[in-house]
Amino acid sequence: MISHMVKNRLATALTHIRLRQVDIDAPQRTLLHARIIQGKPFLRRLYTEWYANMRGVLPEQPSGGLVELGSGGGFCKDIIPGVITTEILPIPGVDVLLDGRDLPFRDRSLKGVVMVDVFHHLPRVDRFLNEAARCVKPGGVVVMTEPWNTPWSRMVYRHLHHEPFDADATQWEIPPGGPLSQANSALPWIVFERDRRRFIGEHPQWRIKDIHLHTPFRYLMSGGISMRGSMPDRLYGFWRNVEERLVPFIRYLAMFATILLVRKDHQDAMPK
């Protein structure tokens, strides 16, 4: 095991130089995230692919808004035109300032909610799921790309990533903290895989339609948002091909999952 001191020193050494002196919960940190993504072509291509994959599973309902929760430094609107961008921090260019536990949208007014790396920061995911069920129309979706728990990802997240990763947490609630520093990267796996029976029992309005495991290496190769350096963009196709060849082993290697929840109609959501 890596000692706490060695882990902290390693994290400091690997942290992107632009982020070292900026508090993790400060709005300017999120603005720096946007610059870092734009400055890493390999990482931008990965985000583009993630957004495009989420766009591909959105319902074809002609009406209803589409909301991105926790837009941060991303560029979802470039790939999914018309999406309403939101943040909990006052970030320039974001459409709506909100808290995921209290969504300011009318009942059944949305056809979907999308998010990237946000669910595992929500302090009360059950409140968000209830609010999303109120706002999303029957047949609408919540689709998220989130960290996932596998033998490979546990090693990476626990030793090379600054956010907590506690796959043994007994509660879905995250300890109090700032909007970005409070997190448990294992939370999506806990809610939708380990505690699936509890999720089904407590949130009958939602059906887990798909959990697609992916990206064992490319995010790490890109340096992500918080780490220095990046793989040259010309090698993106090579690493994508490597990952495709390892699909038979993805349940051991995936670092991320795209989770698709579908809002049931009223009768389907009734207890049996």
N, C-alpha and C positions, 0 to 999 in steps of 0.2 A: 504493500500500500504506500502511496505517496503521502508524506507527512503534510500537515496543514501549512507549515512554513514554506516547504518546498513548493507546494501547490500555489501559494500566493505569489511567490517569486516567479514561478513559471508563467502564471497568468499575467503578471505585470510585464514580463519580458515579451510576451506574445501580443499584448494589447496594442491596438492601433494607436500610433503616436498622437493623433488628433483627439483621442478620447481620454487620454491618461489624466488630464487635469480637469475634466468636466464631470460634475456630479451625474450619476446615472439617471436620476429622476428630474434633472433640469430640462426644460423645453429645448434649450440650445443643443442638448445631446441628440435629441431626435432629429433636429435640423442637420446635424453633422452626419447622422445615419444616411440621410438622403444624398449628401455629397459623396459619401464613401461608396454607396451603391453605384452612383453614376461614374465614379472614378475607377471602378473595378468591372471591366466589360464582362469577364467570366461570371461574376456574381449577378450582374444585370441580366444576362442571358438566362440564368437559372430562375430568377424572379419572374422574368417574362414567361418562361415555360410553366411555372406554377400558376400564374394568373390565367394563362390560356387554358390550362387543364381545369381550373375552377369554372371558367366561362363555359367550357364544354359540357358541364353537368347542370347548368342553370335551367330552370323550367322555361318553356316557351310561352308563358302567360303574357298576353299582350298588355296587361295593365298591372299596376303595382310597382312600388319603388324597390330599388336594390341598394342595400346599405353595406359599406365596408366598415367594419368595426376596427378601431385602432389603426388608422391608415398610416400614421407615423411617417417614416421616410420613404415609403413605397411609392409606386406609380401605377396603382391598379387602374386608375381612370384612363390611362393610355391604352390599356388592353381591353377593359370592359367599359366602353363609353356609357355615360349616364349614371354611373354608380355614385351614390351619395357618400362622400368621404367624411369620417368622423374621428375624433380624438378626445381623450380625457384631458390632455394638456393643450394649452393655447398655442397652437401651431399655425403660422400663416398659411393660407391657401386651403385649409380644411373647411368643409362645408358646415359641419355641425359639431359643437362641443357637447359631449355627453358622457355619462357613466353607464357602462354596460348593464348595471343592475337596475336601471330606470330609463328605459328607452322612450324618447319623446315622440313616438309615432302612434297613429290611431290603430285601433283593433283591425286586424286583417287588412292592413294597408300595404304590406310589403310582399313581394314575391320571393325575396331571399335576403340573407345576410351572409357576407363572405368575410374571411379574415385570414391573415397570415401571422403566425407566432403571437397570437393574442390570448387565446383561450387559457393558456397556462399561466397567464398573469391575472386572471379574474379572481378576486378574493372570495366571491360566492358564485360559483358556476351554476348552482341550482337556481338562483335568482335570475341570472341571465337566461337560462333555458326557459324559465317560466315567462319572462318578458318577451323573448323571441317567439314563443308559442302564441302569445297574445297578438303580436304584431304581424306575424307571417300568415298568409292565406293558406287554406288547405291545398296541398299539392306543392306549396312553396318549400324552400330549403334553407338550411344552414350548411354551408360548406367551408371547411377550415383546413389549412395546412399547418401541422403542428409537430413538435418533437415526438418521437415514439421510443418505446422501451424495447431494446433488443440487447443481446450480449455485447455486440459491437458498440451500439450507441451509449450504453451505460458507461463503458470505459471512457469514451470521448467526453460525454457530458459531465461526468464526475471529476475528471482530471484536467480537461482542457477548456472548459466553459465556465463563465463567471456565475451563471444562474444556478440556484439549487436544483438538485435532481434527487428526489426522494420517492423511490418506487414502493417503499414500505409505509408511506403515510396512511394512517387509518381514516383520516378525514378528508373531505373534498375542499374544505376551507383552507386558505393560505394565511399564514401569520401576518399581522398588520405590518405595513411598510409603505414605501413609496410606490407610485403606479407602475414603475418599471423594475424596481429592485425586488418587489414582492413577486415571487414566482415559485413554481415547482414544475420543471420541464417534464416530469413524469405524469403530470395530472391528466392529460388527454388519454393516455394509456390506462390510467387508474379508472377513469369514469367510463370509458367506452369499451374496455376490454376486461380488466380485472374485476370491476364492479358492475358488469353489464346487467346482471339481474336487478341490482338496485336501481340502475338508470331506467330500465324498462318499467319497474314498479312505480317509481316516483315521477317519471315523466312520460306517461302513456300517450301524450300528444305527439311524440316524436318516434319515428322509425329509423333505425340505423340501416340505411340502404347499402352503404359500401364503406369499407376502410381499405384504402389503397396504400400499401407500404412502398417506399421509394427512397432514392437519394442517399445511398450509403456513403458516398465519397465526395460528390461534387461540391457540396456546401463546405466541407472541410478543406478541400483543395482551393476553394475560392478565398479562403481566409475569413469568410463570413463578414459580418458587419464589424465585429469587435476586434478581430485579429489582424495583425500586420500581414502584408504580402498578399499575393494572389497568383494562381496558376495563369499562365498566358492564355489569352482568349482562343488562340489557334488550337489549343488542346482540349477545348470544350467537347468537341465531337468524339475525341478519343475516349474521354472519361465517361461520356454518355454511353458509348458502345460497351465499355467495361461493365457498367452497371446493368445494361440490358442482358449481358451474358450471365450475370449473377442472379437473375430473377429467381431461379429455382431455390436460391438460398436466402431470399430477401427477408424472411422472417427472423433470420439470425443477424442480418447486416443493416437493415433499414435504420436511418437516423430520423426519418420523417414519415408521416402518414397524412393523406388527404382523406378527411372524414366527411361523409355526406349524410346529413339527417334530412328526412322528409316529413313535413307537417301533415299529420293525418287529418281526415275530416272529423266532425264531431262524433259520429257514430263509431268510427274506428277507435277513437280515443277513449271511449267509455270502457270502464272495467268490465271484464268478462264474468 
